[in-house]
Amino acid sequence: SMESKLRPVLTLRDADGRTVAQAASGRSGSGSLMEPTLGWTARSSGPMTLSVADADMGGSGGHFYRIVAGSSPFVRSVFPLGVERGATTRIEVDGWNLGAVREVAMPVAATVEPGTIVGVPVVLWGGKGRQPESSRNVVAAEGPQAVERETNDTAAQAQRLPVPGGVSGRIGQDGDVDVYRFSARKGETVIVEVFGRRLGTRIDPVVEVLDAHGNPVPRAVLRPVDQTEVAFRDHPSTTPNIRLTRWDTLAVNDYLWFVRELVRIRALPRNPDDDCVFWSQQGQRIGWLETTPEHHPINQVMYKVEIHPPGTKFPPGGVAPATLYYRNDDGGASFEKDSRVTFVAPSDGEYLVRLEDVRTQGGDDHGYHLVLRRPHPSFQVFLGTENPNIPRGGTALVDLTLLRRDGFDAPVEVVAENLPPGVTMTPAILQGNELTGILALSADATAPAYSPPTWRVVARELARGKAPGGSPAFRREIDPGGPSGGRITVTPVTNITVKARPSRVIIRPGQRVEMTLSVQRSPAFKGRVPIDVKNLPQGVRVLNIGLNGVLITESQTERTVFLQADPWAPAMVRPFYAVARAESAGTEDSSPPIELVVTPLGP
């Protein structure tokens, strides 16, 4: 449960003090520690010395570690790193104490979804002896999967790949660059995706698509039309919240450009001490048009921009337009440090893929698998909790994150099935531009405190049905926690309950309506209660609130607020929730679903 502060460096020395092997830790794309593994084959008998040091030369009681040593079987790497669906691939296996195992046959069914990461089955001594201490993964892909042919460092040496298809390679040394060639028709979309960190290698890839002569291909032109600046503090590359000096000319969904990153506004600041909120995914700010989020210092200029096709001409004057090219460093949430480019061919012809490590590092552990494919729009849903606790007579909210892939932009409905008796749910509908949502679970007085892990979550696309000639609606089913998890617990009644009047809010675009939030405290609780209003759609917001949300003080039992619908708010019906927090007790309670009805404007 505790994470060591140590970034270990292992050094093995012989009896004369000479270094015979060394290994250091690193960081994965998600920031987790990649532990060092050191292997060595003894040439003679004698004592050896293993030293452990911190890469940052630090030390404290929090710099703890555990050493596992011995002649255990260990898989260090596998190659190639990609396998073709519907075929059997011979996978080379490298490691220590693997006996006669040098390669394994890996069949992959044609039904396996492209992009699925699968483990390589390494079995020693017929499965009756020791098994490897580690496992390695490869990615399943569609089309022929090749292996890099050196030398392929220039356009003239580029190795040809089919679409769909792929290739396994290595950035074998510092400064190495690999170049591949493919053909595309005008308007055709080709996904260029690198798998490296997701397969456990140390590469931090950057990929770009060039024309047949090695020149960058323009993707879009950004025209600055206004500007603001970064305020208050420096901001890291991950945070979706950035403080601005001014936002009076900005609107929700405007694009801002600063240095090399293009972001989009999700919510404007509520007051001068609030941040502008940009679109994010799984806690990471989204770089639009596959730009890479970066660190931004205070006072850095941010330009409000219009996005135009390549080659667009503008009147003279103002800040010079910026041209974006087909290049990507980090693919975003769930990609770790791997990269991806969605390329739309501007004309018939041949194009190049140039791949390297963004740090210009290389080595045998800098392997990758490059995939070229056509889009397959789909989605994946992640639950904020797999084992929810529901207060008896109350409601618990399960946060949802929706990963949209390959341009998938349809609405998605998420429901819970096989719930325990006495537990009901309110489904979530995520509109085509939404990446998050809320699934509500409510428990009545008869619901058992503990139940078997039977509940399931089903997410389905709402835009398409099984019409003649049409593709079926895309669907995902989730088993929370797997076979041993996904337990719903009904807890005792909380020390606060929150309700809303009215329980159904009808609002028109451009209108403001009044709503009252009230709390009932238990006799043991007398403190103040902040309330957060959740699951409102873009274009509808709560007015007259502070940085702590809607605050009901110790002497109050209710608070009146206003809901404002922007003139562009789309017509819809959806539930939203008021979540009250007992600060001193650290508990929360959600209101029952409050129905929001945004009515269309009349003629």
C-alpha positions in Angstrom: 0.0 0.0 0.0 3.0 2.3 0.2 5.1 3.4 -2.7 8.9 3.6 -2.2 10.6 6.9 -3.1 13.6 4.9 -4.5 14.5 4.9 -8.1 16.8 1.9 -7.9 20.1 1.4 -9.8 21.5 -2.1 -9.5 25.3 -2.8 -9.9 26.8 -6.2 -9.8 30.6 -6.5 -9.2 33.0 -9.5 -9.1 35.5 -10.3 -6.3 38.0 -7.8 -7.8 35.4 -5.0 -7.7 34.9 -4.8 -11.4 31.4 -4.0 -12.7 30.0 -6.9 -14.6 26.4 -5.9 -15.0 24.2 -2.8 -14.3 20.5 -2.0 -14.6 18.4 1.1 -13.8 14.8 1.9 -13.3 12.7 4.0 -15.5 9.2 5.4 -15.8 6.3 4.1 -17.9 4.1 6.5 -19.9 1.6 6.5 -17.1 4.3 7.5 -14.6 4.6 4.2 -12.8 8.0 2.9 -11.9 9.6 0.3 -14.3 11.6 -1.8 -11.9 15.2 -2.7 -13.0 16.0 -6.4 -13.7 19.6 -7.5 -13.8 20.7 -10.8 -15.3 24.2 -12.3 -15.4 25.8 -15.6 -16.3 28.6 -16.7 -14.0 31.9 -17.5 -15.8 33.5 -18.9 -12.6 32.8 -19.6 -9.0 33.3 -16.9 -6.4 31.7 -14.1 -4.3 29.8 -11.3 -6.0 28.6 -7.9 -4.7 25.3 -6.4 -5.5 24.9 -2.7 -4.7 21.6 -0.7 -4.7 21.6 3.1 -5.1 19.1 5.8 -5.8 19.2 7.4 -9.3 18.7 10.8 -7.7 21.3 10.2 -5.0 18.5 10.4 -2.4 17.9 8.4 0.8 15.4 8.2 3.6 13.2 5.8 5.5 10.8 6.0 2.5 13.5 4.7 0.1 12.8 1.1 0.8 13.2 -1.9 -1.5 13.1 -5.7 -1.7 15.6 -7.8 -3.7 14.5 -11.1 -5.4 17.6 -13.0 -6.6 18.2 -16.5 -7.8 18.3 -18.7 -10.9 14.6 -18.1 -11.7 13.3 -18.2 -15.3 12.7 -14.7 -16.5 11.4 -13.5 -19.9 13.2 -10.3 -20.8 11.8 -9.6 -24.2 9.9 -11.0 -27.1 10.0 -10.2 -30.9 8.2 -9.5 -33.1 5.8 -7.4 -31.1 2.8 -7.7 -33.4 0.9 -10.7 -34.6 -1.6 -11.1 -37.4 -5.2 -12.0 -36.6 -6.2 -15.4 -37.9 -2.6 -16.6 -38.2 0.1 -18.3 -36.1 3.2 -16.3 -35.5 6.6 -17.6 -34.3 7.7 -15.3 -31.4 11.4 -15.2 -30.4 11.8 -15.3 -26.6 14.9 -13.8 -24.8 15.7 -14.1 -21.1 17.4 -16.0 -18.4 17.1 -19.6 -17.3 14.6 -20.5 -20.0 16.2 -23.8 -20.8 15.8 -24.8 -24.4 12.9 -22.3 -25.1 14.0 -19.8 -27.8 10.7 -19.2 -29.5 7.0 -20.1 -29.1 4.2 -20.5 -31.6 1.4 -18.0 -31.0 -2.0 -18.6 -32.8 -4.4 -15.6 -32.7 -8.0 -16.1 -33.7 -9.5 -14.0 -36.5 -12.2 -12.9 -34.1 -9.8 -11.1 -31.8 -10.4 -7.3 -32.0 -7.6 -5.3 -33.7 -5.5 -3.5 -31.2 -6.0 -6.1 -28.5 -2.8 -6.6 -26.4 -2.3 -10.3 -25.6 0.2 -12.1 -23.5 2.8 -14.4 -25.0 2.4 -18.0 -23.6 5.8 -19.2 -22.5 5.7 -22.7 -21.0 8.8 -24.4 -19.7 9.5 -28.1 -19.4 6.1 -29.1 -20.6 4.4 -27.0 -18.0 5.5 -29.2 -15.1 8.5 -27.1 -13.9 9.1 -23.5 -13.0 7.3 -20.8 -14.9 8.9 -17.5 -15.9 8.9 -14.7 -13.3 7.6 -12.3 -15.9 5.4 -12.2 -19.0 5.6 -10.1 -22.2 2.8 -8.8 -24.5 2.3 -8.3 -28.2 -0.5 -6.6 -30.1 -2.9 -8.3 -32.5 -3.4 -6.4 -35.8 -5.1 -6.9 -39.1 -3.3 -7.6 -42.4 0.3 -8.8 -42.9 2.7 -8.1 -40.0 6.3 -7.7 -41.1 9.7 -7.3 -39.4 11.9 -4.3 -39.9 14.6 -4.6 -42.6 17.7 -2.5 -41.9 18.8 -0.1 -43.2 15.7 2.0 -43.5 16.8 5.4 -42.2 16.0 7.5 -45.3 13.2 7.9 -47.9 15.2 6.1 -50.4 15.6 3.1 -48.1 12.0 3.1 -46.8 10.5 -0.3 -46.4 7.1 -0.7 -48.0 4.0 -1.6 -45.9 0.5 -2.5 -47.0 -2.7 -0.9 -45.6 -3.8 -2.6 -43.4 -0.6 -4.0 -42.2 2.2 -3.5 -39.7 5.9 -4.0 -38.8 7.9 -4.7 -35.7 11.2 -2.9 -35.3 13.7 -1.3 -32.9 15.2 2.1 -32.6 18.5 0.2 -32.2 20.8 3.0 -31.2 20.8 6.7 -30.1 19.7 8.9 -33.0 18.3 6.0 -35.1 15.3 6.8 -37.4 13.1 4.2 -39.1 11.2 5.2 -42.3 8.4 3.2 -44.0 6.4 3.8 -47.2 2.7 3.2 -48.0 0.2 4.2 -50.7 -3.1 6.0 -50.2 -5.9 7.4 -52.4 -7.1 11.0 -52.1 -9.5 11.4 -49.1 -8.6 8.0 -47.7 -8.0 7.9 -43.9 -5.1 5.8 -42.6 -4.5 5.4 -38.8 -0.8 5.3 -38.1 -0.3 3.9 -34.6 2.8 2.9 -32.6 2.7 0.3 -29.8 5.8 0.4 -27.5 5.3 1.5 -23.9 1.9 -0.4 -23.9 3.9 -3.5 -24.7 6.5 -2.8 -22.0 9.4 -1.4 -24.0 11.3 1.8 -23.2 10.7 3.7 -26.4 9.0 7.1 -26.2 8.0 7.3 -29.9 7.2 10.2 -32.1 5.7 9.6 -35.5 5.0 11.8 -38.5 3.6 11.3 -42.0 5.6 12.8 -44.9 5.1 13.0 -48.6 7.0 10.8 -51.0 10.0 13.2 -50.9 10.2 13.4 -47.2 8.4 16.8 -46.7 5.8 17.4 -43.9 2.2 17.2 -45.1 0.0 20.1 -43.9 -3.0 19.1 -41.8 -4.6 22.4 -41.0 -4.0 26.2 -40.7 -4.7 28.0 -37.4 -5.7 31.6 -37.8 -5.3 33.7 -34.6 -8.3 36.0 -34.0 -7.7 37.0 -30.3 -5.4 36.4 -27.5 -5.1 35.9 -23.7 -2.3 34.8 -21.4 -1.6 32.1 -18.8 -2.1 33.6 -15.3 -1.4 33.0 -11.6 1.0 30.0 -11.9 2.8 27.6 -14.2 0.6 24.7 -15.5 1.7 21.1 -16.2 0.9 19.2 -19.3 -1.8 17.1 -17.7 -4.2 19.5 -15.9 -7.4 20.4 -17.6 -7.6 23.6 -15.6 -5.6 26.7 -16.6 -6.0 30.2 -15.2 -6.4 33.0 -17.8 -5.8 36.7 -17.6 -9.0 37.4 -19.6 -11.9 35.5 -21.2 -14.5 38.1 -22.1 -14.1 37.3 -25.8 -14.0 33.5 -25.4 -16.9 31.0 -25.5 -17.4 27.3 -24.7 -15.8 25.1 -27.4 -13.5 27.8 -28.7 -10.0 26.6 -29.6 -6.9 28.1 -28.1 -3.3 27.6 -29.5 -0.1 28.0 -27.5 3.3 27.1 -28.8 2.6 23.6 -30.2 -0.6 22.6 -28.4 -4.3 23.1 -29.5 -6.9 22.9 -26.8 -10.7 23.4 -26.6 -12.7 25.1 -23.9 -15.1 22.9 -22.0 -16.2 25.5 -19.3 -15.3 29.2 -18.8 -14.2 30.6 -15.4 -17.0 31.3 -13.0 -15.2 34.3 -11.4 -11.8 35.9 -11.4 -10.4 33.3 -9.0 -11.5 30.4 -11.1 -9.8 28.4 -13.9 -10.8 27.9 -17.5 -11.6 24.2 -17.9 -10.4 22.5 -21.1 -11.5 19.2 -22.6 -9.7 16.2 -20.9 -9.8 12.5 -20.9 -8.9 10.3 -17.8 -7.3 13.3 -16.1 -5.2 14.3 -19.1 -5.8 17.5 -21.1 -6.6 16.7 -24.7 -4.4 18.0 -27.5 -6.8 18.5 -30.4 -5.8 17.5 -33.9 -3.3 15.1 -32.2 -1.1 17.9 -30.9 0.8 17.0 -27.7 -0.1 18.7 -24.3 2.9 20.5 -22.8 4.0 22.5 -19.7 3.0 26.2 -19.9 4.6 28.9 -17.8 2.8 32.0 -16.4 2.4 34.9 -18.9 2.6 32.6 -21.9 0.4 33.9 -24.7 -2.6 31.8 -25.8 -4.3 32.6 -29.1 -7.9 32.0 -29.9 -7.8 30.5 -33.3 -10.0 29.4 -36.2 -9.2 26.1 -37.9 -9.0 26.2 -41.7 -8.0 23.7 -44.4 -4.3 23.7 -45.7 -3.6 26.4 -48.2 -6.3 28.9 -47.0 -5.3 32.5 -47.7 -6.1 35.3 -45.3 -6.1 39.1 -45.5 -2.8 40.7 -44.4 -2.3 41.9 -40.9 -2.6 40.4 -37.4 -0.7 37.5 -36.0 0.7 35.1 -38.6 -1.3 31.8 -39.1 0.3 28.6 -37.9 0.4 25.4 -39.9 -0.2 22.0 -38.3 1.4 18.9 -39.8 0.6 15.2 -39.4 2.8 14.5 -36.4 2.2 13.1 -32.9 4.3 12.5 -29.8 1.8 11.3 -27.2 -1.5 9.7 -28.3 -3.4 10.7 -25.1 -5.3 8.8 -22.5 -4.7 5.0 -22.5 -1.7 5.4 -24.8 0.9 5.9 -22.1 3.7 7.5 -24.2 2.8 5.8 -27.5 1.9 7.9 -30.5 -0.7 7.9 -33.2 -1.6 10.0 -36.3 -5.0 10.0 -38.1 -3.9 10.8 -41.7 -6.2 11.9 -44.5 -4.4 11.7 -47.9 -4.6 15.0 -49.7 -4.0 13.3 -53.1 -3.3 9.9 -54.7 0.2 8.8 -54.1 2.9 7.4 -51.9 3.7 8.6 -48.4 6.3 8.0 -45.7 6.1 7.2 -42.0 9.1 8.5 -40.0 9.5 7.1 -36.5 12.1 7.8 -33.8 12.4 8.2 -30.1 11.5 11.7 -29.1 14.6 11.8 -26.8 16.8 10.4 -29.6 17.6 7.4 -27.4 17.8 3.8 -28.6 18.8 0.3 -27.8 17.7 -3.3 -27.8 14.9 -2.4 -25.3 13.5 0.3 -27.6 11.2 -2.0 -29.6 7.9 -1.1 -31.2 5.2 -2.3 -33.5 3.9 0.1 -36.1 0.3 -0.4 -37.4 -1.2 1.1 -40.5 -5.0 0.5 -40.7 -8.3 2.0 -41.7 -10.6 3.5 -39.0 -12.8 1.3 -37.0 -15.0 3.7 -34.9 -15.7 2.2 -31.5 -15.7 3.1 -27.8 -14.7 1.8 -24.4 -16.2 2.6 -21.1 -14.4 2.8 -17.7 -16.1 2.9 -14.3 -15.1 5.2 -11.5 -15.8 2.4 -9.0 -16.4 -1.3 -9.4 -17.6 -1.9 -5.8 -20.1 0.9 -5.1 -21.5 1.7 -1.6 -25.1 2.9 -1.7 -26.6 4.5 1.4 -29.9 2.9 2.4 -32.7 5.0 1.1 -30.3 7.0 -0.9 -28.4 7.2 -4.2 -24.7 6.6 -5.2 -23.1 7.9 -8.4 -20.8 5.9 -10.5 -18.6 8.1 -12.7 -18.2 7.0 -16.3 -15.4 7.7 -18.7 -16.0 7.1 -22.4 -13.0 6.6 -24.7 -14.0 7.4 -28.3 -11.8 5.8 -30.9 -11.3 6.5 -34.6 -13.9 9.4 -34.7 -16.7 7.6 -33.0 -19.2 10.4 -32.3 -22.6 8.7 -31.7 -24.6 9.0 -28.4 -24.0 6.1 -25.9 -26.5 4.7 -23.3 -25.0 3.0 -20.2 -27.2 0.9 -18.0 -26.7 -1.5 -15.1 -28.2 -5.0 -15.2 -28.6 -8.0 -12.7 -28.7 -5.6 -9.8 -29.4 -6.9 -6.2 -33.1 -6.8 -5.0 -34.1 -3.4 -3.8 -31.4 -1.7 -5.9 -32.4 0.3 -9.0 -30.6 2.4 -11.5 -30.9 5.6 -13.6 -29.2 5.1 -16.9 -26.6 7.5 -18.4 -26.8 8.9 -21.9 -23.6 10.5 -23.2 -24.2 12.7 -26.2 -22.0 12.6 -29.2 -19.6 15.2 -27.9 -19.4 14.0 -24.3 -16.6 12.0 -22.7 -18.0 11.5 -19.2 -21.3 10.7 -17.6 -22.9 9.4 -14.4 -24.7 6.1 -13.7 -26.9 6.4 -10.6 -27.7 3.5 -8.3 -30.4 3.8 -5.6 -31.2 1.4 -2.7 -34.6 1.1 -0.9 -35.2 0.1 2.7 -35.4 -3.6 1.7 -32.1 -3.9 -0.1 -29.7 -6.4 1.5 -26.5 -5.0 2.9 -24.3 -7.5 1.0 -25.0 -9.3 -2.3 -23.2 -11.6 -4.6 -21.2 -9.9 -7.4 -23.8 -10.2 -10.1 -24.2 -6.7 -11.5 -23.2 -5.9 -15.1 -22.8 -2.7 -17.0 -23.9 -2.5 -20.7 -23.0 0.4 -23.0 -24.5 0.6 -26.4 -24.5 3.0 -29.3 -27.8 4.8 -29.9 -27.3 6.2 -33.4 -27.5 3.1 -35.5 -29.8 0.1 -35.4 -29.8 -3.1 -37.4 -31.4 -1.4 -40.5 -31.1 -3.3 -43.8 -27.7 -2.7 -45.2 -26.6 -0.9 -42.0 -24.0 -2.0 -39.5 -25.3 -3.1 -36.1 -25.1 -0.8 -33.1 -21.8 -1.1 -31.3 -22.1 -2.6 -27.8 -19.8 -3.2 -24.8 -20.5 -5.3 -21.7 -18.5 -4.8 -18.6 -18.2 -7.2 -15.7 -17.1 -4.9 -12.8 -14.1 -6.2 -11.0 -14.1 -9.5 -12.9 -15.3 -12.8 -11.4 -14.3 -11.9 -7.9 -15.2 -8.3 -7.8 -18.2 -6.0 -8.5 -19.8 -6.1 -5.1 -22.6 -3.7 -4.3 -22.8 -2.8 -0.5 -25.8 -1.0 1.0 -24.5 1.1 3.9 -26.4 2.7 6.8 -28.4 6.0 6.3 -26.0 8.9 5.9 -25.9 11.9 8.3 -27.3 14.3 5.6 -29.8 14.0 2.9 -30.3 16.4 0.1 -33.3 17.1 -2.1 -34.2 19.6 -4.9 -37.4 21.6 -5.5 -38.7 21.2 -8.2 -37.6 17.6 -9.0 -38.2 18.4 -12.7 -36.6 21.5 -14.2 -37.9 22.8 -17.6 -35.8 25.4 -19.3 -35.5 27.1 -22.7 -32.3 28.2 -24.4 -31.4 31.7 -23.1 -33.6 31.3 -20.0 -32.8 31.3 -16.3 -34.9 29.3 -13.8 -34.9 29.0 -10.0 -34.2 25.8 -8.0 -34.0 25.2 -4.3 -31.6 22.7 -2.7 -32.3 21.6 0.9 -30.5 19.4 3.3 -31.6 17.5 6.4 -28.9 16.8 9.0 -28.9 14.0 11.5 -28.8 15.1 15.2 -25.1 14.2 15.4 -24.1 16.6 12.5 -24.4 20.4 12.7 -21.7 21.5 10.2 -21.9 23.3 6.9 -22.7 21.5 3.7 -21.1 22.2 0.3 -23.3 20.9 -2.6 -21.9 20.1 -6.0 -24.3 19.9 -9.0 -23.3 17.1 -11.3 -24.2 15.8 -14.8 -25.5 19.1 -16.3 -24.9 19.2 -20.1 -22.7 21.7 -21.8 -24.7 24.9 -22.2 -26.5 24.6 -18.8 -24.8 25.9 -15.7 -25.5 26.9 -12.1 -25.2 30.6 -11.3 -24.4 32.4 -8.0 -22.0 29.7 -6.7 -18.5 30.1 -5.3 -15.4 28.0 -5.6 -16.8 25.6 -3.1 -19.9 25.0 -5.0 -23.3 25.7 -3.5 -22.6 26.3 0.2 -25.3 25.8 2.9 -23.9 27.2 6.1 -24.3 25.8 9.6 -27.3 28.1 10.3 -29.1 27.2 7.0 -31.1 24.2 5.7 -31.6 25.3 2.1 -30.2 27.5 -0.6 -31.8 28.9 -3.8 -29.8 28.9 -7.0 -30.4 29.7 -10.6 -29.9 27.4 -13.7 -28.9 29.3 -16.8 -29.3 27.8 -20.3 -27.1 29.4 -23.0 -28.8 30.4 -26.2 -27.1 27.5 -28.1 -28.0 24.8 -25.5 -29.4 21.8 -27.4 -32.8 20.3 -26.7 -32.6 17.2 -24.4 -33.9 15.4 -21.4 -31.4 14.1 -18.9 -31.0 13.5 -15.1 -28.7 15.6 -13.0 -27.8 15.3 -9.3 -27.1 17.5 -6.3 -24.3 15.9 -4.2 -24.0 17.2 -0.6 -20.8 16.7 1.5 -20.6 16.6 5.3 -17.1 18.2 5.5 -16.3 17.2 9.1 -17.6 13.6 8.7 -16.2 13.1 5.2 -19.4 11.6 3.9 -21.5 12.4 0.8 -25.1 12.0 -0.2 -26.6 12.4 -3.6 -30.1 13.6 -4.3 -32.5 11.4 -6.3 -32.3 12.1 -10.0 -33.5 15.6 -11.0 -34.9 15.7 -14.5 -33.7 18.4 -16.7 -35.7 19.3 -19.8 -34.2 21.7 -22.3 -37.0 22.5 -24.7 -36.4 23.6 -28.3 -36.9 27.2 -29.2 -40.2 27.9 -30.9 -40.7 29.5 -34.3 
